[in-house]
Amino acid sequence: MPARLRKFFSRPRPSGAGEQAPPARERPRKRTHNLFEAAAAYVSACAEDDQDAIDEAATWVSPEALSFGVNELACRAVIALARERDVSPSTVARTLLGLPAA
């Protein structure tokens, strides 16, 4: 083992002056959302035209993460609809957007 790693792992851990952390159920828990939860909430709110819910979901993750999540949701939705309808994803996407067949 390299000397730096050995030194790191052999350091004594801080004891916190003898205090114990409170049990998990007593600690306040901040709810965190992952990008897929944010994307699902955001897209659902957009579909329902709920601006308050749109604004809230947009704060759960970074704009880049939300964009990635919305894109992933769109891809999965188009694939699911294409399989259900037995047509190509391209046909589904164009139909959903009101575009003429390619």
All heavy atoms as an XYZ file, in Angstrom:
772
protein
N       0.853     -1.165      0.000
C       0.000      0.000      0.000
C       0.901      1.231      0.000
O       1.813      1.321      0.805
C      -0.897     -0.018      1.248
C      -1.811      1.142      1.315
S      -2.893      1.285      2.774
C      -3.431     -0.318      3.127
N       0.634      2.201     -0.849
C       1.460      3.405     -0.857
C       1.423      4.096      0.511
O       0.451      4.035      1.248
C       0.811      4.287     -1.925
C       0.056      3.334     -2.795
C      -0.339      2.196     -1.914
N       2.492      4.768      0.820
C       2.649      5.384      2.140
C       1.548      6.392      2.442
O       1.059      6.465      3.570
C       4.018      6.053      2.235
N       1.119      7.167      1.461
C       0.086      8.175      1.711
C      -1.241      7.525      2.074
O      -1.951      8.001      2.954
C      -0.076      9.079      0.496
C       1.101     10.022      0.383
C       1.131     10.943     -0.794
N      -0.079     11.237     -1.508
C      -0.124     11.863     -2.668
N       0.987     12.265     -3.225
N      -1.240     12.103     -3.265
N      -1.595      6.451      1.427
C      -2.838      5.751      1.753
C      -2.767      5.140      3.140
O      -3.713      5.217      3.918
C      -3.140      4.659      0.730
C      -3.735      5.122     -0.585
C      -3.901      3.933     -1.523
C      -5.060      5.804     -0.382
N      -1.628      4.523      3.453
C      -1.451      3.927      4.778
C      -1.589      4.999      5.855
O      -2.242      4.810      6.864
C      -0.090      3.251      4.851
C       0.119      2.430      6.089
C       1.425      1.724      6.028
N       2.048      2.105      4.750
C       3.008      1.478      4.126
N       3.525      0.453      4.624
N       3.500      1.856      2.997
N      -0.983      6.165      5.611
C      -1.043      7.267      6.566
C      -2.489      7.733      6.752
O      -2.936      7.982      7.861
C      -0.179      8.415      6.041
C       0.102      9.493      7.022
C       0.994     10.528      6.354
C       1.863     11.227      7.347
N       2.690     12.243      6.735
N      -3.226      7.839      5.642
C      -4.624      8.282      5.706
C      -5.471      7.317      6.521
O      -6.237      7.718      7.385
C      -5.204      8.420      4.289
C      -6.673      8.747      4.286
C      -7.109     10.037      4.543
C      -7.619      7.762      4.036
C      -8.456     10.332      4.548
C      -8.962      8.048      4.045
C      -9.380      9.344      4.297
N      -5.344      6.035      6.255
C      -6.189      5.050      6.933
C      -5.776      4.789      8.377
O      -6.546      4.264      9.157
C      -6.232      3.733      6.150
C      -7.079      3.836      4.917
C      -6.505      3.748      3.666
C      -8.442      4.041      5.012
C      -7.283      3.850      2.527
C      -9.221      4.152      3.871
C      -8.648      4.061      2.629
N      -4.553      5.162      8.736
C      -4.123      4.926     10.103
C      -4.367      6.137     11.010
O      -4.123      6.072     12.197
C      -2.641      4.549     10.132
O      -1.865      5.640      9.667
N      -4.881      7.244     10.466
C      -5.176      8.423     11.288
C      -6.305      8.123     12.257
O      -7.279      7.464     11.893
C      -5.645      9.583     10.409
C      -4.572     10.269      9.680
C      -5.138     11.488      8.996
N      -4.266     11.867      7.912
C      -4.633     12.556      6.857
N      -5.870     12.954      6.733
N      -3.774     12.849      5.930
N      -6.201      8.657     13.473
C      -7.326      8.495     14.404
C      -8.518      9.319     13.926
O      -8.352     10.395     13.367
C      -6.784      9.015     15.729
C      -5.577      9.808     15.401
C      -5.076      9.343     14.065
N      -9.691      8.789     14.109
C     -10.913      9.483     13.721
C     -11.296     10.485     14.804
O     -11.187     10.182     15.980
C     -12.068      8.489     13.544
C     -11.779      7.384     12.572
C     -11.977      7.869     11.178
N     -11.689      6.772     10.272
C     -11.207      6.935      9.073
N     -10.959      8.121      8.627
N     -10.960      5.914      8.305
N     -11.785     11.690     14.408
C     -12.227     12.639     15.417
C     -13.432     12.074     16.164
O     -14.320     11.470     15.579
C     -12.605     13.892     14.618
C     -12.578     13.514     13.193
C     -11.878     12.190     13.061
N     -13.436     12.292     17.474
C     -14.484     11.694     18.301
C     -15.674     12.602     18.474
O     -16.706     12.182     18.968
C     -13.927     11.330     19.675
O     -13.544     12.524     20.350
N     -15.567     13.877     18.101
C     -16.683     14.783     18.283
C     -16.867     15.151     19.744
O     -17.981     15.382     20.193
N     -15.809     15.170     20.517
C     -15.826     15.530     21.939
C     -16.789     14.659     22.731
O     -17.471     15.109     23.624
C     -16.143     17.004     22.114
N     -16.887     13.400     22.371
C     -17.718     12.468     23.124
C     -19.202     12.537     22.810
O     -19.987     11.808     23.379
N     -19.609     13.437     21.910
C     -21.032     13.550     21.578
C     -21.398     12.461     20.584
O     -20.631     12.114     19.713
C     -21.323     14.910     20.954
C     -21.076     16.068     21.882
C     -21.303     17.399     21.172
O     -21.985     17.411     20.127
O     -20.801     18.405     21.657
N     -22.599     11.973     20.740
C     -23.107     10.997     19.789
C     -24.101     11.701     18.885
O     -24.826     12.587     19.328
C     -23.807      9.847     20.507
C     -22.862      8.980     21.287
C     -23.605      7.824     21.923
O     -24.824      7.744     21.885
N     -22.855      6.924     22.519
N     -24.130     11.281     17.633
C     -25.107     11.840     16.705
C     -26.490     11.360     17.101
O     -26.655     10.224     17.548
C     -24.782     11.392     15.279
N     -27.500     12.225     16.961
C     -28.851     11.784     17.299
C     -29.299     10.680     16.355
O     -28.816     10.587     15.224
C     -29.698     13.045     17.112
C     -28.887     13.960     16.275
C     -27.454     13.584     16.482
N     -30.201      9.827     16.797
C     -30.702      8.776     15.916
C     -31.289      9.375     14.641
O     -31.757     10.517     14.637
C     -31.789      8.091     16.748
C     -31.501      8.475     18.156
C     -30.805      9.792     18.117
N     -31.274      8.588     13.578
C     -31.715      9.070     12.270
C     -33.138      9.609     12.303
O     -33.462     10.579     11.638
C     -31.601      7.956     11.238
N     -34.003      9.001     13.069
C     -35.405      9.439     13.069
C     -35.587     10.811     13.703
O     -36.578     11.471     13.493
C     -36.298      8.413     13.748
C     -36.056      8.272     15.225
C     -36.965      7.182     15.812
N     -36.826      7.077     17.236
C     -35.830      6.522     17.893
N     -34.842      5.990     17.204
N     -35.791      6.478     19.202
N     -34.610     11.264     14.494
C     -34.705     12.556     15.141
C     -34.056     13.670     14.328
O     -34.325     14.831     14.566
C     -34.062     12.501     16.528
C     -34.807     11.615     17.496
C     -34.111     11.539     18.836
O     -33.254     12.404     19.123
O     -34.412     10.606     19.587
N     -33.199     13.326     13.398
C     -32.533     14.326     12.578
C     -33.525     14.893     11.567
O     -34.286     14.142     10.956
C     -31.368     13.711     11.817
C     -30.185     13.442     12.663
C     -29.019     12.978     11.800
N     -28.278     12.000     12.567
C     -27.811     10.869     12.113
N     -27.975     10.549     10.860
N     -27.161     10.047     12.885
N     -33.487     16.198     11.355
C     -34.337     16.741     10.295
C     -33.840     16.234      8.952
O     -32.639     16.208      8.704
C     -34.169     18.247     10.422
C     -32.956     18.460     11.240
C     -32.735     17.208     12.045
N     -34.746     15.808      8.121
C     -34.358     15.255      6.821
C     -34.765     16.215      5.720
O     -35.925     16.597      5.633
C     -35.025     13.900      6.610
C     -34.512     12.844      7.575
C     -35.170     11.521      7.360
N     -34.922     11.088      6.000
C     -35.577     10.105      5.404
N     -36.504      9.459      6.049
N     -35.310      9.765      4.169
N     -33.816     16.587      4.923
C     -34.095     17.414      3.768
C     -34.396     16.491      2.596
O     -33.614     15.606      2.284
C     -32.901     18.302      3.447
C     -33.156     19.212      2.278
C     -31.936     20.046      1.961
C     -32.228     20.855      0.707
N     -31.022     21.454      0.170
N     -35.522     16.685      1.980
C     -35.921     15.851      0.852
C     -35.123     16.269     -0.375
O     -35.118     17.427     -0.749
C     -37.422     16.034      0.594
C     -37.944     15.370     -0.658
C     -38.042     13.867     -0.486
N     -38.791     13.323     -1.594
C     -38.272     12.516     -2.496
N     -37.025     12.153     -2.411
N     -39.003     12.045     -3.475
N     -34.417     15.318     -0.961
C     -33.707     15.595     -2.204
C     -34.401     14.839     -3.328
O     -34.987     13.790     -3.121
C     -32.232     15.165     -2.122
O     -32.177     13.777     -1.825
C     -31.497     15.951     -1.055
N     -34.343     15.420     -4.483
C     -34.988     14.831     -5.652
C     -33.921     14.493     -6.677
O     -32.968     15.239     -6.854
C     -35.975     15.830     -6.272
C     -37.028     16.272     -5.326
N     -38.182     15.559     -5.103
C     -37.117     17.354     -4.520
C     -38.929     16.191     -4.222
N     -38.312     17.290     -3.847
N     -34.121     13.378     -7.362
C     -33.177     13.072     -8.434
C     -33.704     13.670     -9.737
O     -34.835     14.156     -9.813
C     -32.893     11.567     -8.529
C     -34.052     10.750     -9.030
O     -34.798     11.173     -9.926
N     -34.228      9.571     -8.478
N     -32.884     13.645    -10.754
C     -33.260     14.315    -11.993
C     -34.462     13.682    -12.673
O     -35.233     14.379    -13.333
C     -32.068     14.405    -12.945
C     -31.497     13.105    -13.502
C     -32.026     12.851    -14.891
C     -30.000     13.214    -13.552
N     -34.690     12.389    -12.472
C     -35.846     11.755    -13.101
C     -37.140     12.134    -12.388
O     -38.175     12.320    -13.030
C     -35.661     10.245    -13.170
C     -34.499      9.869    -14.053
C     -33.398      9.220    -13.538
C     -34.490     10.192    -15.400
C     -32.318      8.897    -14.343
C     -33.418      9.872    -16.222
C     -32.324      9.226    -15.690
N     -37.099     12.276    -11.061
C     -38.269     12.768    -10.331
C     -38.589     14.194    -10.767
O     -39.755     14.537    -10.982
C     -38.010     12.763     -8.821
C     -37.981     11.403     -8.198
C     -37.631     11.463     -6.724
O     -36.710     12.211     -6.342
O     -38.294     10.748     -5.960
N     -37.560     15.011    -10.891
C     -37.758     16.394    -11.316
C     -38.344     16.451    -12.722
O     -39.284     17.215    -12.979
C     -36.441     17.159    -11.256
N     -37.817     15.637    -13.620
C     -38.321     15.629    -14.997
C     -39.767     15.159    -15.056
O     -40.589     15.752    -15.767
C     -37.438     14.738    -15.870
N     -40.098     14.120    -14.310
C     -41.474     13.617    -14.306
C     -42.436     14.664    -13.756
O     -43.510     14.903    -14.329
C     -41.562     12.335    -13.483
N     -42.050     15.311    -12.668
C     -42.903     16.348    -12.083
C     -43.034     17.538    -13.026
O     -44.126     18.093    -13.196
C     -42.334     16.790    -10.737
N     -41.935     17.924    -13.636
C     -41.926     19.076    -14.544
C     -42.805     18.827    -15.767
O     -43.654     19.646    -16.114
C     -40.488     19.374    -14.969
C     -40.334     20.576    -15.857
C     -40.235     21.846    -15.299
C     -40.279     20.456    -17.238
C     -40.093     22.967    -16.113
C     -40.141     21.559    -18.057
C     -40.044     22.821    -17.484
O     -39.914     23.920    -18.296
N     -42.623     17.687    -16.404
C     -43.404     17.380    -17.606
C     -44.886     17.206    -17.268
O     -45.755     17.700    -17.988
C     -42.835     16.132    -18.324
C     -43.757     15.652    -19.427
C     -41.456     16.446    -18.882
N     -45.175     16.546    -16.152
C     -46.569     16.386    -15.734
C     -47.215     17.739    -15.466
O     -48.359     17.987    -15.863
C     -46.652     15.533    -14.463
O     -46.141     14.253    -14.702
N     -46.476     18.615    -14.801
C     -46.995     19.956    -14.511
C     -47.212     20.749    -15.799
O     -48.200     21.482    -15.921
C     -46.042     20.692    -13.585
N     -46.304     20.592    -16.755
C     -46.479     21.260    -18.053
C     -47.737     20.753    -18.756
O     -48.513     21.540    -19.313
C     -45.263     21.047    -18.946
S     -43.800     21.980    -18.435
N     -47.948     19.446    -18.712
C     -49.123     18.852    -19.355
C     -50.416     19.337    -18.706
O     -51.441     19.480    -19.380
C     -49.044     17.329    -19.301
N     -50.361     19.598    -17.396
C     -51.541     20.065    -16.660
C     -51.610     21.588    -16.591
O     -52.510     22.134    -15.966
C     -51.531     19.467    -15.256
C     -51.659     17.963    -15.263
C     -51.373     17.328    -13.903
O     -50.974     18.049    -12.960
O     -51.536     16.108    -13.797
N     -50.652     22.270    -17.196
C     -50.565     23.727    -17.200
C     -50.592     24.304    -15.783
O     -51.298     25.255    -15.492
C     -51.691     24.329    -18.059
C     -51.394     25.760    -18.457
O     -50.203     26.134    -18.522
O     -52.354     26.526    -18.685
N     -49.807     23.698    -14.898
C     -49.715     24.092    -13.491
C     -48.400     24.834    -13.274
O     -47.375     24.225    -12.971
C     -49.815     22.849    -12.607
C     -49.800     23.156    -11.125
O     -49.470     24.302    -10.743
O     -50.092     22.240    -10.339
N     -48.428     26.152    -13.407
C     -47.209     26.946    -13.355
C     -46.498     26.856    -12.012
O     -45.272     26.824    -11.956
C     -47.507     28.416    -13.684
C     -46.259     29.253    -13.868
C     -45.381     28.766    -15.017
O     -45.861     28.523    -16.119
N     -44.087     28.632    -14.771
N     -47.251     26.777    -10.913
C     -46.608     26.655     -9.601
C     -45.800     25.361     -9.504
O     -44.677     25.356     -9.003
C     -47.650     26.709     -8.478
C     -48.270     28.086     -8.335
O     -47.624     29.077     -8.743
O     -49.402     28.179     -7.816
N     -46.378     24.261     -9.978
C     -45.681     22.972     -9.943
C     -44.494     22.970    -10.906
O     -43.451     22.378    -10.610
C     -46.639     21.837    -10.271
N     -44.632     23.640    -12.039
C     -43.518     23.764    -12.990
C     -42.352     24.479    -12.318
O     -41.210     24.022    -12.361
C     -43.948     24.525    -14.267
C     -44.948     23.709    -15.084
C     -42.738     24.917    -15.108
C     -45.617     24.493    -16.204
N     -42.666     25.607    -11.694
C     -41.619     26.393    -11.030
C     -40.952     25.605     -9.910
O     -39.734     25.659     -9.742
C     -42.208     27.698    -10.481
C     -42.683     28.633    -11.578
O     -42.258     28.477    -12.743
O     -43.497     29.535    -11.271
N     -41.741     24.862     -9.133
C     -41.172     24.079     -8.034
C     -40.256     22.982     -8.559
O     -39.133     22.823     -8.106
C     -42.271     23.466     -7.179
C     -41.714     22.657     -6.029
C     -42.764     21.973     -5.185
O     -43.954     22.294     -5.315
O     -42.373     21.100     -4.394
N     -40.735     22.212     -9.533
C     -39.930     21.114    -10.078
C     -38.640     21.630    -10.700
O     -37.599     20.969    -10.618
C     -40.731     20.323    -11.102
N     -38.689     22.818    -11.266
C     -37.502     23.393    -11.902
C     -36.423     23.759    -10.886
O     -35.261     23.931    -11.253
C     -37.883     24.615    -12.721
N     -36.779     23.846     -9.612
C     -35.781     24.167     -8.586
C     -35.143     22.926     -7.978
O     -34.193     23.038     -7.220
C     -36.412     24.995     -7.439
O     -37.368     24.198     -6.743
C     -37.060     26.254     -7.964
N     -35.647     21.751     -8.269
C     -35.165     20.522     -7.633
C     -33.772     20.123     -8.094
O     -33.031     19.495     -7.351
C     -36.124     19.368     -7.887
C     -37.445     19.517     -7.193
C     -37.814     20.475     -6.298
C     -38.581     18.673     -7.334
N     -39.100     20.268     -5.882
C     -39.599     19.171     -6.502
C     -38.832     17.544     -8.098
C     -40.845     18.576     -6.396
C     -40.079     16.947     -8.001
C     -41.074     17.458     -7.155
N     -33.445     20.412     -9.333
C     -32.141     20.043     -9.895
C     -31.651     21.183    -10.774
O     -32.391     22.121    -11.049
C     -32.220     18.731    -10.722
C     -32.564     17.539     -9.846
C     -33.218     18.855    -11.860
N     -30.439     21.093    -11.230
C     -29.898     22.132    -12.105
C     -30.647     22.127    -13.440
O     -31.228     21.101    -13.835
C     -28.408     21.887    -12.357
O     -28.233     20.769    -13.209
N     -30.631     23.257    -14.146
C     -31.292     23.297    -15.461
C     -30.750     22.242    -16.424
O     -31.516     21.655    -17.196
C     -30.992     24.712    -15.970
C     -30.763     25.520    -14.736
C     -30.112     24.572    -13.750
N     -29.447     21.982    -16.344
C     -28.853     20.978    -17.235
C     -29.381     19.583    -16.911
O     -29.692     18.795    -17.809
C     -27.321     20.990    -17.122
C     -26.670     22.260    -17.588
C     -26.682     23.387    -16.546
O     -27.016     23.119    -15.365
O     -26.366     24.519    -16.916
N     -29.466     19.268    -15.615
C     -29.973     17.962    -15.198
C     -31.434     17.819    -15.576
O     -31.864     16.760    -16.036
C     -29.785     17.766    -13.691
N     -32.209     18.892    -15.388
C     -33.628     18.841    -15.761
C     -33.774     18.607    -17.260
O     -34.595     17.789    -17.689
C     -34.328     20.132    -15.344
C     -35.835     20.190    -15.615
C     -36.573     19.075    -14.878
C     -36.391     21.549    -15.213
N     -32.975     19.286    -18.042
C     -33.012     19.111    -19.495
C     -32.691     17.670    -19.880
O     -33.382     17.069    -20.719
C     -32.007     20.060    -20.161
O     -31.989     19.871    -21.548
N     -31.670     17.099    -19.255
C     -31.320     15.706    -19.521
C     -32.477     14.785    -19.135
O     -32.838     13.865    -19.877
C     -30.057     15.309    -18.755
C     -29.712     13.857    -18.904
C     -29.049     13.399    -20.023
C     -30.077     12.934    -17.926
C     -28.739     12.050    -20.168
C     -29.776     11.595    -18.067
C     -29.109     11.141    -19.189
N     -33.080     15.015    -17.971
C     -34.191     14.177    -17.511
C     -35.402     14.268    -18.418
O     -36.045     13.259    -18.718
N     -35.724     15.477    -18.862
C     -36.867     15.665    -19.772
C     -36.591     14.959    -21.093
O     -37.467     14.294    -21.656
C     -37.163     17.167    -19.983
C     -38.140     17.386    -21.128
C     -37.706     17.784    -18.697
N     -35.362     15.063    -21.588
C     -34.993     14.381    -22.827
C     -35.118     12.867    -22.673
O     -35.658     12.181    -23.556
C     -33.565     14.760    -23.232
C     -33.162     14.106    -24.528
O     -33.766     14.371    -25.559
N     -32.158     13.251    -24.488
N     -34.641     12.342    -21.549
C     -34.726     10.898    -21.306
C     -36.188     10.445    -21.214
O     -36.560      9.407    -21.756
C     -33.966     10.537    -20.026
C     -33.872      9.063    -19.758
C     -33.061      8.290    -20.776
O     -32.213      8.875    -21.477
O     -33.271      7.060    -20.878
N     -37.001     11.240    -20.539
C     -38.432     10.929    -20.434
C     -39.090     10.930    -21.811
O     -39.875     10.028    -22.137
C     -39.121     11.932    -19.504
C     -40.634     11.792    -19.346
C     -41.011     10.420    -18.794
C     -41.163     12.892    -18.428
N     -38.765     11.918    -22.634
C     -39.331     11.995    -23.978
C     -38.934     10.771    -24.803
O     -39.783     10.169    -25.482
C     -38.868     13.273    -24.674
N     -37.671     10.395    -24.728
C     -37.209      9.220    -25.484
C     -37.951      7.957    -25.045
O     -38.426      7.180    -25.887
C     -35.710      9.025    -25.312
S     -34.714     10.276    -26.133
N     -38.052      7.767    -23.732
C     -38.741      6.572    -23.228
C     -40.216      6.574    -23.599
O     -40.781      5.527    -23.931
C     -38.569      6.473    -21.710
C     -37.146      6.183    -21.295
C     -37.014      6.115    -19.799
N     -35.621      5.983    -19.386
C     -35.243      5.632    -18.181
N     -36.131      5.377    -17.238
N     -33.963      5.529    -17.893
N     -40.850      7.747    -23.551
C     -42.272      7.839    -23.893
C     -42.495      7.518    -25.376
O     -43.419      6.773    -25.725
C     -42.805      9.226    -23.557
N     -41.650      8.066    -26.220
C     -41.784      7.812    -27.663
C     -41.559      6.333    -27.969
O     -42.307      5.727    -28.746
C     -40.830      8.727    -28.468
C     -40.699      8.253    -29.916
C     -41.314     10.164    -28.418
N     -40.570      5.736    -27.341
C     -40.312      4.306    -27.565
C     -41.492      3.465    -27.081
O     -41.936      2.544    -27.779
C     -39.000      3.874    -26.870
C     -37.804      4.486    -27.606
C     -38.878      2.361    -26.791
C     -36.493      4.369    -26.861
N     -42.037      3.792    -25.911
C     -43.176      3.033    -25.376
C     -44.395      3.158    -26.289
O     -45.070      2.159    -26.576
C     -43.521      3.516    -23.972
N     -44.675      4.363    -26.744
C     -45.809      4.550    -27.655
C     -45.580      3.851    -28.994
O     -46.515      3.280    -29.565
C     -46.076      6.033    -27.877
C     -46.758      6.767    -26.734
C     -46.771      8.268    -26.988
C     -48.178      6.251    -26.541
N     -44.355      3.894    -29.492
C     -44.056      3.231    -30.765
C     -44.286      1.726    -30.651
O     -44.870      1.108    -31.544
C     -42.611      3.522    -31.186
N     -43.860      1.135    -29.548
C     -44.084     -0.302    -29.341
C     -45.564     -0.612    -29.206
O     -46.051     -1.596    -29.760
C     -43.337     -0.778    -28.101
C     -41.851     -0.841    -28.296
C     -41.127     -1.272    -27.052
N     -39.676     -1.303    -27.267
C     -38.787     -1.253    -26.322
N     -39.152     -1.191    -25.051
N     -37.505     -1.284    -26.604
N     -46.270      0.236    -28.462
C     -47.704      0.034    -28.254
C     -48.481      0.132    -29.566
O     -49.411     -0.628    -29.805
C     -48.197      1.097    -27.268
C     -49.643      0.969    -26.868
C     -50.016      2.044    -25.855
O     -49.557      1.954    -24.701
O     -50.753      2.986    -26.234
N     -48.087      1.064    -30.407
C     -48.788      1.299    -31.676
C     -48.206      0.495    -32.833
O     -48.733      0.547    -33.949
C     -48.724      2.785    -32.026
C     -49.439      3.660    -31.020
C     -49.276      5.122    -31.346
N     -49.907      5.974    -30.356
C     -49.913      7.288    -30.423
N     -49.315      7.918    -31.412
N     -50.502      7.985    -29.474
N     -47.091     -0.174    -32.588
C     -46.411     -0.955    -33.608
C     -46.025     -0.101    -34.820
O     -46.257     -0.469    -35.969
C     -47.251     -2.169    -34.037
C     -46.416     -3.214    -34.749
O     -45.201     -3.288    -34.471
O     -46.979     -3.947    -35.588
N     -45.458      1.067    -34.519
C     -44.945      1.971    -35.549
C     -43.551      2.419    -35.119
O     -43.106      2.119    -34.013
C     -45.866      3.200    -35.762
C     -47.224      2.782    -36.304
C     -46.027      4.019    -34.503
N     -42.894      3.177    -35.975
C     -41.539      3.630    -35.654
C     -41.572      4.798    -34.656
O     -42.547      5.560    -34.615
C     -40.815      4.080    -36.920
O     -41.349      5.311    -37.371
N     -40.508      4.940    -33.874
C     -40.419      6.102    -32.988
C     -40.522      7.427    -33.755
O     -41.096      8.391    -33.260
C     -39.050      5.943    -32.326
C     -38.807      4.470    -32.340
C     -39.403      4.008    -33.643
N     -39.976      7.478    -34.942
C     -40.055      8.684    -35.755
C     -41.505      9.045    -36.071
O     -41.896     10.214    -35.986
C     -39.267      8.488    -37.051
O     -39.405      9.609    -37.886
N     -42.300      8.033    -36.420
C     -43.721      8.266    -36.709
C     -44.441      8.794    -35.479
O     -45.227      9.745    -35.564
C     -44.386      6.967    -37.201
O     -43.725      6.545    -38.396
C     -45.859      7.159    -37.477
N     -44.173      8.210    -34.327
C     -44.804      8.663    -33.085
C     -44.405     10.100    -32.776
O     -45.258     10.942    -32.466
C     -44.432      7.736    -31.908
C     -44.877      8.334    -30.582
C     -45.050      6.364    -32.097
N     -43.123     10.401    -32.855
C     -42.636     11.743    -32.537
C     -43.275     12.782    -33.452
O     -43.730     13.833    -32.983
C     -41.117     11.806    -32.642
N     -43.313     12.492    -34.728
C     -43.907     13.441    -35.679
C     -45.391     13.587    -35.438
O     -45.928     14.707    -35.503
C     -43.610     12.995    -37.110
C     -42.117     13.020    -37.450
C     -41.830     12.667    -38.890
N     -42.289     13.706    -39.804
C     -41.629     14.847    -40.058
N     -40.477     15.080    -39.452
N     -42.116     15.736    -40.897
N     -46.088     12.517    -35.128
C     -47.518     12.585    -34.826
C     -47.775     13.422    -33.575
O     -48.674     14.278    -33.570
C     -48.114     11.171    -34.651
O     -47.889     10.428    -35.853
C     -49.581     11.212    -34.332
N     -47.005     13.191    -32.533
C     -47.179     13.954    -31.288
C     -46.955     15.446    -31.489
O     -47.594     16.258    -30.829
C     -46.246     13.420    -30.208
C     -46.556     12.048    -29.643
C     -45.436     11.586    -28.714
C     -47.889     12.063    -28.906
N     -46.053     15.794    -32.378
C     -45.766     17.188    -32.637
C     -46.633     17.784    -33.737
O     -46.491     18.964    -34.073
C     -44.284     17.367    -32.987
C     -43.317     17.074    -31.854
C     -41.884     17.058    -32.345
C     -43.491     18.089    -30.728
N     -47.516     16.973    -34.300
C     -48.420     17.474    -35.343
C     -47.723     17.720    -36.665
O     -48.168     18.550    -37.450
N     -46.653     16.997    -36.908
C     -45.909     17.150    -38.155
C     -46.411     16.145    -39.186
O     -46.869     15.053    -38.823
C     -44.416     16.931    -37.910
C     -43.750     17.897    -36.942
C     -42.324     17.459    -36.651
C     -43.772     19.310    -37.494
N     -46.289     16.468    -40.466
C     -46.691     15.508    -41.490
C     -45.749     14.303    -41.502
O     -44.596     14.391    -41.079
C     -46.592     16.299    -42.809
C     -45.684     17.441    -42.517
C     -45.802     17.728    -41.036
N     -46.234     13.202    -41.994
C     -45.418     11.984    -42.101
C     -44.217     12.268    -42.991
O     -44.314     13.001    -43.976
C     -46.232     10.837    -42.655
N     -43.089     11.680    -42.635
C     -41.857     11.913    -43.403
C     -41.835     11.087    -44.647
O     -42.364     10.057    -44.795
C     -40.644     11.579    -42.544
